[in-house]
């Protein structure tokens, strides 16, 4: 792992820094590069604009590791309101949730109940995505996902290509016909559980993407979405799809709001399916630090906003 990435990921977990970051306007200005605003209305406004430009949209309220059941219930109430608003607009927008925001640290049972309340409020056939968090949560996240899939068969799960275990996890989910959003992975993890370097992670990502695309074509999984900003990797996925005669509209690439917008447009122009994940909320500090860690060059936004240039 690069030194800058390691330092930024360590800082993402620092409570002292989290509590102080929002006081600095230059940091808040930098965060705006990755999120349209802190409120649900800001996010819905951005979703409308993106949909008008043929992007799919996924909303996520920032927050993780809630400390009590009442807080988890508030998160559920918030997402129920989000679903109500999305359905009222008959928008294609989906939501993506973190299980630690629904109470996973308190108890898996409570978390599953909360998750089921959201899934029950979603229109059948639409997808609610479950984020994948740091490795200590992977096993329980998969278990909860398996528990809900029979009743809610279009629920989606995020899987991380940087983990050695992910290929086996995909195989074990296959009989349940999952929907998978494949990412590289965003957390600081022990080297033993990770693939050895970026080249190995990228190669694993492409191999898993090819496997998922073939499975989707056979109807063995419901849906595959490839969440990455990596342009060469996206090109390789698209080339594979074309070589396999998979229609462009059956290949879905997802990116984060504000990143690689040119690449998003190129995909839309080519008839590929392109989605944008829009994060909003006040609890942006750890999430923002992970975005800086992914591309330490993003630190320049902070510097520019600090100097006002
Ligand atoms: P990589 O990090 O190799 O970057 C490739 C190129 O993309 C870079 O060279 C740069 O040009 C561009 N790029 C990447 N990140 C950038 C950034 N922050 N700013 C500017 N340019 C950037 N992770 C996780 O562990 N659990 C999850 O549930 C999710 N969910 C999720 C949903 C969606 C829709 C996306 C797009 C991503 C996630 N992630 C995630 C994050 C994911 O694991 C990963 O950290 C980032 O996507 C960055 O990795 P890339 O695949 O983009 O490649």
Boltz pocket constraint, residues with backbone or C-beta under 6 A from the ligand:
constraints:
  - pocket:
      binder: B
      contacts: [[A, 130], [A, 131], [A, 132], [A, 133], [A, 158], [A, 160], [A, 183], [A, 184], [A, 185], [A, 186], [A, 187], [A, 227], [A, 228], [A, 229], [A, 230], [A, 231], [A, 254], [A, 255], [A, 256], [A, 259], [A, 260], [A, 275], [A, 276], [A, 277], [A, 290], [A, 291], [A, 292], [A, 294], [A, 295], [A, 298]]
      max_distance: 6.0
